[in-house]
Amino acid sequence: MITPESIAEKAKRIFPKAVASWLSDDLESFFPYRVPANLSLAKDHAAAILQVDRLRQASKECNGNGYTVHYESRRSRTYGLNQFPSEILIDSMEDLVDLVRCKEDWDAIRHAVDTVRRRRPELLCWIKQGSHWKKLLEVAAVLDGLLDIVDYFKSNPRPDCFARELPIAVSTKLLEKHRRRIATWLDLVLPPHAIDHRYGFDAFEPRYGLRYARPHLLVKVLDRDLLKEVGLPFDELSLPAESIAKLPVDQSRIVIVENKTNLLALPKMKRSVALGGLGNAVTQLADIHWLHKNPVFYWGDLDAEGFVILDRLRQVLPGVQSVLMNQNVLDQFASLATAGNASDHVELANLTSEEQACYARVCQSNQRIEQEHLPLGLLTQSLHSNGYPSS
């Protein structure tokens, strides 16, 4: 025989389904809800009486809310003619909320949805998807402030100011804390031209037209004559990508390295410029126009992450060539390998077949050879074998 405690546990699993029906204006067809229940009585007559009485005492019949027990009159050899429990029903949302003991959450959900319906009905379709109402519940306490931010971007698309300069009476930290949620909503509210889809949700500012402190990339000019040509007084510098794009680099070769130490240690090379310290920020190179006009070589760590970065780089610079990222190097310097970051093998569509094979191998073996452990002379040899001129 099912117990009141078991009914309460089942009610917790029923609640999300009921909320989904409520969001779809379909509660009338959801309730009354029949709770799957084992209603078999104990063979001992006294124990059976106690089971039924306990079920009744905790029911809506005695408490005014909760579950309802329906009975049927039946004659049994063991119990004679008696009223036997035939089904357990939850009659309404109020009864379900009482069983789950979540009135505070239920009130918060209703208030939040009413607020969205009144202020931003475009977001109702998002709330109704899956269990997004739970995500709405997570931000219910600050919902009005979040919607103030959404309203401002709707009225002022791509505002070209820093996030903390937005003229809204909300905490300056609200956007920073909830930017992923706000980004999801902005994608539903804003017109397509107000969103720069080249950037993902993790790049909130450029995606929605805010100013931000541009990350600096390291640059090293490896040729003294080229240094004069581009008009720089020093061969090492750090600049944001849009400033680097203004350098007049022409008829040169570009070496992109993953590690800052390697960039600083690179030897002199004729008509060459090196960029480094980017990691997964390689996509920021997309707007540097001269990278699309000059041959580009990428040298990363010989591990799963290195190939992921190479794949991302090829998304914006399809012609980039990799160096020292193959199985021959992995075999030759196996003694330098350490444990990798245990990355799962994922599909990387922008790798060559040789790179794919090496990537699969480092994922399977969880190996890593950090590029700074390899001799720099090996880099110059590899570049020369790819048609790179000697200095």
N, C-alpha and C positions, 0 to 999 in steps of 0.2 A: 504493500500500500504506500502510495506517495505521501510524503510528509509536508507540512507547511514550509519547512526550510527548503526542501527540494523545489517547491513551487516558486519560492522567492528567487532561487538560483536560476530557474528557467525564465522567470520574468526579466532578469537582467539581460538575457540573450534575446528576448522578445523586444525590449525597449528600442534598440536601433531600428528595427523593422517598422515599429509603430511611428517613430519620428519620420522615417522616409515616407510613410503613407500620409502622415499629416502634412508634410511639405508638398505632397502631390494632391492635396485636398481630397483624400480618399479614406479618411478615418471611418466613414460610415460602413464601408465594406470590410474594414479590418476588424472592427469590433462587432459583436463579442468574439473574442479570440479563444479558441479551444486549446487548452494546455495539454500536450501529450502527457499521459499519466498512467501509471500502473495502479489500477484500482482493485487488484485482487486482495481479498481479506485473509488475515491469518487463519489457520485451521482451528486454532484454539478460540473458543467462543468468547471468553473474557478478553483475550488480547484483541480480537476483532472489534469488540465494542469500544475498547479504548482507542483504537486506531480511528474509527469513525468519529468518535466524540472529539478527539484532538483535532481532526481535520475540520470539524464543524466549529469548534471554539475559536479557531484562528481565521474563520471565513468572514465574508461580508455580512452574512446572516447575523453574526454576533457582534461584529465590530463596526458595521456600517460602511466599510470599504474593504478593498482587497479582492480576493477571488470569490467566486460563487460556486457552491457545490450543488449540482443537480442530482436528484435521487429518482430511483424507480422502484416500484413495489414488486418484489419477487419472492417466490417461495423456494426455500432451500432445505435439503435434507438435514444439513448441519445447523442452519440458523432459523429454520421455519419461515413464516411469512414476515418479511421485514423490509424496511427501506434501505436499499443499497446505493452507494455513490455510483453514478453512471457517467458523469463527466465533470471536468473542472473548467470553468469559463472565467475570463477576465472581461468584464462588461464594457469598460470605458478606459480612456486615457488616464483619467483621474485615479481609477483603481490600480492601473499599472504603475503609475508614478508612486502611489502609496506602497505597493509591494516592493518596488526597487528602492524606495526611500531616497528619491532624487528630485524632490520638489524644487529645491533651489536651482538645480541645473535646468530643469524643465522650464521654470519661469525665466531663466536667463536666455535659454534658446528662443523662447517665444518673443521675448523683448528684442533680442538681437535681430531675428528675422523680420519682425515688424519694422525695426529701424531701417534695415536694408530695403525692405519693400517700399518704404516711404521716401528714402533718400536716393537709393541707387538700385532701382528694380532690375537693371541690366545684370546685377550680380546674383539674382535668384537662380538662374540656370546653373551657376557654379555651386551654390549651396546644395542644390538637389542632386548633384553628382556624387555617387558613392556615399562616403561618410564625411563629406566636407563640412557638414553641420558641426562636427566635432572640432574642426579647425576654427570655425566661427566662434564656438563656445570658448576656445582658448583665448580669444582676443575680445571677448564680450565686454570686459571692463574698460577697454580703451577704444571700443568700436567707433564712437563718435569722432574721436581724434583721427583715427585712420581714415574715416570717410571724409573728414575735412581735407586731408592731404590729397585724396583721390579727386575731390571736387576741385581743388586748386589746379591740379594738373589737367583736368578736363577743361577748365576755363582758360588756363594758361599753358598750352602744350609746349614742351621743350623750353622751359623758362630761362635757361642760360644764367643761372645763379648757383651758388653753393647751397647744399641742402639746408644748412643752418640759417640761410638768409631767407628762406621761404616766409612770406608775411602771413603766417597762420598762427593763431593762438593755441598752439600745442607745444608740448615739450620737444626740444630740438633732438632729443635722443629717441623719440618715438619712431621716426622713419628708419634710423640706424638699426633699431632692434627688430623691426618688423618689415624690413625691406622686401623679403621674399614674398610675404603675403600681399603687400601693396603692389608688387610687380605683377603678381597673378591677376589682381583686380584691374590694374591699369591696362593690361593687355585686352581685357574684356570691354573696357570703357573708352579707351582712346581710339581715335581714327588711325589707320595704318601709317599715315605719313608722320605721326607723332612718335613713332617707335623705330629705333634703329635696330633692325633685327640681326645685324652683324654681331651684336653683343648679346650675351646670355643674361639670365637673371642675376648672375653673380657680378655683372658689370652694370649695376643699376644706373649710375650717373650717365655714362655715355648712351645707354639704351634709351633713357627718357629725357636726355637733354639738360642735365645738370652739369655745372662746373665741378671739377675735383682736382686734387693735387695729383698731377700726372706722374706715374712712376718713371724713374730715370733709368735709362739703359746705358751700359758702359760701352764706350767706343774707343778703339785704339787704331791709329793710322800707322801702318807697318812700313811705310815708304816715305823717306824724308822729302823727296821731290813732290810726292802726292800731297804731303802735308802743306807745302807752300801753295800748291794748286787749289786746295780747298779753302785756303785762307785761315788756317788755324795756327796759333802760336805755340801750341803744345800738342803732343801726340796722344795723350790720354785724357778723356773727359767723360762726363756723365750728363746726359740730356734726355728730356722727354722725346717720344717718337716724332711728334710734329716738328720739333726743332731739328732733330737729326735729318728729317726729310728735306730741310732747306740747304743742307750741305751739297755743294756742286760736285758730287762724285760721279765720274764718267769713265768709261773704258777701264774699269777696275774689277778686281775680284774680291768677293766678300766671304769672310770666314766667320761663321756663327758657332760659338762654343758655349757649352752649358755652364761651365764653372768659371767664376771670376778669376781664380788663381791662374788658370790656364790662359785666359785672355791676357793677363798682365805679363805672363812669361813667354808669350809668342815671340819668335824671332822676327827680324826684319824680312819682309817679302815684297818683291817688286809690285807696285801698283795694287796694293792690298789694304783692305780695311777690315778690322775684326769687330764683332759685336758679341757681347756676352752677359751672363748673369740674368738670363731671361726666364728660364724654366718654362712653365706652362704659359707665360706671358708672351710667347713667340707670336701669337696672333696680332699683337700690337704692331708688328712689323708691316702689316698689310698696307698701311698708308704711306710707307716710305717708298716713293715712286722709283728711286734709282735701284732699289733691290729687284725690281721687275725688269730692269734693263741690263743688269750686269750678272755674270755667273755667280751663283751662291753655293757655298759648301757648308754642311752642318756636321759638327763633331760633338756628339753627346756621350754621356755615360753608357757603357755597354750593359744595359739592364732594361727591364720592362719599361720603366718610366722614360728612359732615353728614347725608346722607340715610339712611345705614346706622344712625346714632344715632337719627334720627327714627323709623325703622322699629322699632328696639328699644324706644324709649320708648312707642310705640303698643301694643306687646305688653302693657305693664302699665297704660297709661293710654290706652285706645282713643279717647277723645274729644279728645285734644290737637290743637290747631290750629297749623299752621306759619305763620310770618310771614317775609317777604322771602326765600322759598325757591322762586322761580319763574323762568320764562324771561324775563319782563319785566325783572326786576332784573338778570338775567344780561346781557341786551342793553344796558340802560341804563348799566351800570357795567363794560362790557367792557374799558375801559382799565385797570381795577384788577385784572384777572385775571392770575394767575400759573400756573405749571405745577402740576398736582395731584400726587397720590400714585400715579398710574397704576393705579388699582383696576380690576379686571375687573368687568364688569356682571354682577350676580347678581340672582336673583329676590327682590324685597322686597314681600311680600304686603300690608304695612300702609300703603302709600302711596296717595294719591289719584291719579287719572289725570293730573292736571296735574303733580303731584310726580314721577310715574313718567317723564313726558316730559322733565322737567328733569334728573332723575337720569341717564337714558339719555344725554342730551346731554353732561353734564359727564364721564361715563365715556368717551364716544367722543372728546371733544376734550381730555380730561385737563386740565380747567380748574379753577381754584379762585379764589373771591373770599372772602377772610377777613372775617368779620363786623366786625372792628374797623376795617376800611377804609371801611365804609359810614357815612354820617352818621346820628347817633342820632335826628335829627328824622324820618328816614324810618321808623324803628321806630314812633314815636308815631303818625305818620300811618297806618301800616298797622294798628296796633292799633285806632285810632279807626274805621277803615273796617270793622273786624270787630266793631263794637259796643262797643268799649272806651271808657269815659267819660273825658272830659277831667279834668285835675286841677283 
